[in-house]
Amino acid sequence: MKFVLAPFAFAAFAAGAAPAPNLVVNPDFETRDAEGHAVGWERLPSNYKVADNAGENGSRGLVFENDDPDRYQVPFQKVPCEPGAEYRFSVRVKTERLINVKGQDPCATACLQWSDA
């Protein structure tokens, strides 16, 4: 199974009348550190990679390839939020070669988690 999270895929904005800056660092995965890792993101699990020409209009994209349906790992980044504030979250996903595994419909998922900590 493979899906690509295209550039500008991750966006978290404080909701309001005026346009707000994206709160996600390096949402398009274009910036890498000296070791080649996506800046702002925790180390990517082994079934993810940032690839050239995998994103929108030939830019970089986050590629997920997984041949083990029992392996569920996700890349993540902590985004600062304020209590009582409203935020808007969006993601763009392109899929390729999705297969039915364990009787489940093939699909791509975006996960949003939060805590009080």
C-alpha positions as CSV (number, residue, x, y, z in Angstrom):
1,M,0.0,0.0,0.0
2,K,1.3,3.4,-0.8
3,F,0.0,6.9,-0.4
4,V,1.6,10.3,-0.7
5,L,1.0,13.3,1.6
6,A,1.5,16.1,-0.8
7,P,3.4,19.4,-0.1
8,F,1.4,21.9,1.9
9,A,-0.4,18.8,3.1
10,F,-0.5,19.7,6.8
11,A,-2.0,22.9,7.9
12,A,-3.2,24.0,11.3
13,F,-4.4,27.6,11.5
14,A,-5.9,29.5,14.4
15,A,-9.5,30.3,13.3
16,G,-10.4,34.0,12.9
17,A,-11.2,36.8,10.6
18,A,-7.6,37.6,9.5
19,P,-5.5,35.0,7.7
20,A,-3.3,33.3,10.2
21,P,0.2,31.7,9.7
22,N,0.4,27.9,9.4
23,L,1.3,26.6,12.9
24,V,2.9,23.4,11.4
25,V,6.6,23.7,10.9
26,N,7.8,22.6,7.5
27,P,4.4,21.4,6.3
28,D,5.6,20.7,2.8
29,F,8.7,18.7,4.0
30,E,10.9,20.8,1.8
31,T,13.4,21.7,4.5
32,R,15.8,19.0,5.7
33,D,18.5,19.1,8.3
34,A,22.2,18.1,7.7
35,E,21.2,14.4,8.1
36,G,18.4,14.7,5.5
37,H,15.5,14.5,8.0
38,A,12.4,16.7,7.7
39,V,12.9,19.8,9.9
40,G,10.2,20.2,12.6
41,W,9.0,16.6,12.4
42,E,9.9,13.8,14.8
43,R,12.0,11.2,13.1
44,L,9.9,9.5,10.5
45,P,8.9,5.8,11.1
46,S,10.7,3.4,8.8
47,N,7.6,3.0,6.6
48,Y,7.7,6.7,5.7
49,K,10.1,8.8,3.6
50,V,10.3,12.2,2.1
51,A,10.8,11.9,-1.7
52,D,11.5,14.3,-4.4
53,N,8.8,14.6,-7.1
54,A,6.3,12.8,-4.8
55,G,4.3,15.9,-4.0
56,E,2.2,18.4,-5.8
57,N,3.7,19.9,-9.0
58,G,6.9,17.8,-8.7
59,S,7.9,19.0,-5.2
60,R,8.7,16.8,-2.2
61,G,6.1,14.8,-0.5
62,L,5.8,12.4,2.4
63,V,5.5,8.9,1.1
64,F,4.0,6.0,3.1
65,E,4.6,2.4,2.1
66,N,3.5,-0.4,4.3
67,D,3.3,-4.1,3.6
68,D,2.5,-5.1,7.2
69,P,-1.1,-4.3,8.2
70,D,-0.2,-4.8,11.9
71,R,2.4,-2.0,11.8
72,Y,0.7,1.3,12.5
73,Q,3.1,4.2,12.9
74,V,2.6,7.8,12.1
75,P,4.9,10.8,11.6
76,F,4.0,13.6,14.0
77,Q,4.9,17.1,15.2
78,K,3.7,18.9,18.3
79,V,1.8,22.1,17.5
80,P,1.3,24.7,20.3
81,C,-2.3,25.5,21.0
82,E,-4.1,27.9,23.3
83,P,-7.0,26.8,25.6
84,G,-10.4,27.9,24.2
85,A,-9.0,28.9,20.8
86,E,-10.4,27.4,17.5
87,Y,-8.1,25.9,14.9
88,R,-8.6,24.7,11.4
89,F,-6.8,21.5,10.2
90,S,-6.4,20.3,6.6
91,V,-4.4,17.8,4.7
92,R,-4.0,16.8,1.0
93,V,-3.5,13.1,0.2
94,K,-2.8,11.4,-3.1
95,T,-3.1,7.6,-3.2
96,E,-1.6,4.9,-5.4
97,R,-1.9,1.1,-5.4
98,L,-4.2,0.8,-2.4
99,I,-5.1,-2.8,-1.7
100,N,-7.7,-4.4,0.5
101,V,-6.1,-5.8,3.6
102,K,-7.9,-8.0,6.2
103,G,-11.3,-7.2,4.7
104,Q,-10.9,-3.4,5.2
105,D,-11.6,-0.9,2.5
106,P,-8.4,0.7,1.3
107,C,-8.1,4.3,2.3
108,A,-5.8,7.0,3.5
109,T,-6.3,8.6,6.9
110,A,-5.2,11.8,8.6
111,C,-4.9,11.7,12.4
112,L,-5.3,14.6,14.8
113,Q,-4.6,14.0,18.5
114,W,-4.6,16.4,21.4
115,S,-3.9,16.3,25.1
116,D,-4.2,18.7,28.1
117,A,-0.5,18.4,28.8
